[in-house]
Amino acid sequence: MTNITTSVEGSNSGNSSSVVGNSTSETSTQINKTTGVKRKAFAPRSEVWSHFTKFTYSEGENKAKCNYCDKELCCDVKKNGTGSLKYHMKQCKKNPSNFDGTNQGQLILPAKGSEGEGGHITTWKFDQEASRKALAEMIVIGELPFKFVESEGFRRFMSIACPRFRIPSRLTITRDVYQLYLDEKDKLKQYLKSSCSRVCLTTDTWTSLQRINYMCLTAHFIDNDWKLNKKKL
């Protein structure tokens, strides 16, 4: 298999390198020598290409430039791989996702209207799993399509707001939403077993943002503290 890359000659004639692309759009065309059939190769899937830009010098040497400090590193697939890129990504002092190297949380003051409102200072530490769960809850509450996580605007916002967060694909967020449903279902079962003895069932119909009609089954009950509750079944 022979890789063919198209060089782009910039306006500056002194620059002998040609940019191949970044992680979101980089592809190469491969041609089978025996059949002559072109096949589009898969884009690189490593997370490092969200932080590096790959380019090729006129001599054919492949390099990767850090998007934060502009340092150039070798990235030939057969000779180097992405190990050095991953190491630099964690050590780069200009990478906004890198903190001071400690495992301590940051002191934050909750914004008005957020959970924990009251002006109490709390600690925060980045958690990938908690962020994915919150993203799944946002998809459910807002009735957003699963492909929303792959939209350009959302990815650009997250790259600025929280560069450390690895945005899942629409298939992954689909599984996260379904797992969220299973978890909430188990919690509701346990809650009904321990907090009530009788329920009153009512039905109602409603229309979603996608103009789809649903019939909802709701359980009304009084808990052990004599408070009226309602849960959608």
N, C-alpha and C positions, 0 to 999 in steps of 0.2 A: 504494500500500500504506500502511495506517495502523497504527502501533504503538499498542497499548493496554496500559498497565501498571496494575497494581492497587496502590493506596497503602495502607500499613499504618499506622494512627494509633496511636502509642505511648501509654503511660500518661502521659508528660509532654506536656501540651497545648502547651507552649511550643515544642516541636520541630516545625517545619513541613516537615521532609523525610521522604521515604518511601524505605526501603531496597528496592532491586530485587533484590540478591543478589550472590553472589560468582561466581568462575569455574566452580565445580563444579556449581552448580545454577541459574545464571541463564539463563532463557529468556523469551521474550516471545511473545505471541500476535498473529499478523498476520491481518487480514481483507481479502480481496479485495473492492473496492467493487463490481465488476461482478457477481461470482458469489455473494458473501456467504459463501464457504467459508473456514473458519478453517484456518490452517496454522501448525504449531509451528515457530518459527525455531530455527536451530542456536545452541548456546551459544557464547560467544566463545572462540576458540582461541588467542588471544595469551597468551604466558607472563606478561604483566604482571598478569593478573587473579588470579594466585596470590599477589600482593603487595598488591592493592588491592581495596576493596569499593565497588561502584558504587551510587549512590543518586540520587534525584530530589527536588529542592525542590518546594514547592507551586506555584511559578511555572513549573514545567516545565523548569527548568535541570538538566542532567545533570552530576553531579560524581562524583569518585572520591577516596576517602580512603585514605591509606597505612596499611597494617596495623601499621606500626612506629612512625611518628612522628605519625600522625593528621593529616598535612597534606592539605588538600583541593585538588584540581586539576580543571580542566575536562577533560571527556572526551567531548564531543559528537562523534558519528561523522562528521557532515558538516563541522563547523567545526574540530575540534581533532585527532581521531584519538588514537593512543596514543604518539606520539613523545615528548611531555613526560613521560608516565608512565614510559617506558623510561629517560629521562634521570634522573629523580628516583630510580628504583629503583637505579641504579648509584651515585648520589651520596649517598643517604640514609645518615647515619652510624649510625642504629639498625638498619639492615638487617643481620642476622647473616651474610649471605652476602658482605658487603663486608669486605675486609681493609684494611690500611693503604695500599693503592694500589700497593704494590710487587709485583714479580714473583718475589720470593724465596720459597724453601720454608720450611716450619716445621720446627723441630727436634723430633723425637719419640723416645720410648723404646718399642720394641716390647713389647707386652703378652706375658705368659707364655703359651706355647702357640701364638703366632702365628708366621708366617714371619719369619725373621731373629732368632729367639730367641737370646739370648746377652748381652743387656744393652748392645748397641752402639747409640749414638745415630745416627739417620739423619735425612735430610731428607724432607719430604713436601710435595707441592704438588697441589692439586686437579686432576684430569684427568677430564673428562666421558666420553671414550671408554674409558679404563681402568676407570672405574666401571661403565659399561654392560657391558663384557666380564666383570667380576667378578660382576655381577648375573646374567648368562646362565649362568655357571659354577655359581652358587648354585642356580639353577633346575634344572640338570641333576643336580647332586650330591644335592640334596634330593628329586628327583623331584616338584617342585612344579608345579601347573597354571600355565599362562601367565597366566591372569587374576589370579594372586596379586599381580602388580605394580599392579593397579588396586584392590586391596582397601583399605578405609578405614584399617585398622590399620597396614599397611605404609607408606601415604602419610603418615600422621601421624608415624610413627617417623622417616621420612626428612626430614620438614620440621623435625624437632628435631635429628637427628643430623647431617645435611648439607643445609641448605636450598638450596645452590647446585646440587645434583644435579637435573637435569630427568628425572623418571621417565618412561620410555617406556611406550607402550601395549602391550597384549597382542599385537597384530599386529607391532609393532616388535621386541619381545623374542623373538617366534617367528623372525623373520628373523635376529636376533642369534645365537640358539641354532643355527640351521642353518649360519650362517657359521662359528661356532665348530667345528662338526663338520667342515666342509670344511678349515679350517685345521689341525685336529688330524690329519685324514686325510693331508694333504700332508706334515706333519711326520713321521708314522709311515712313509710311503713312503721319504722321504729317509733316515730313521734305519735302516730295514731294508737299504737299498742300501749304506750306508757301514759298518754295524757288525756285519753277520752275513752268512754265506754259506749256511747251512742252518737250517731251522726245523722244529720238530715241532708238528703241529697236533692239538689236542684239542677236543672239543665238550662242552658242558654245558648244562643247562637250569636256569632260575631264574624266579621269580615276582616281579614288581614290586610296589610299594605299591598299584597300581591293580588287583592280582590278574590281571595279564596275563602269560601264559607266553611266555618267550623261549628261543631256542636260541643260545648264544654260541659263537663260534669263536675260540679262543685260540692264539696262536703262541708257542712256547717256543724260545729260542735262547740261545747263548753269544756275548757281544759280543767286541770286540777286546781288552778287558781281562780276559777269561776270567771274566766274571760272568754268572750265569744270569738271564735276563730273560724276562718274559712280557707280551705285549701283546694286548689284545682287538681282533680284526679286525672 
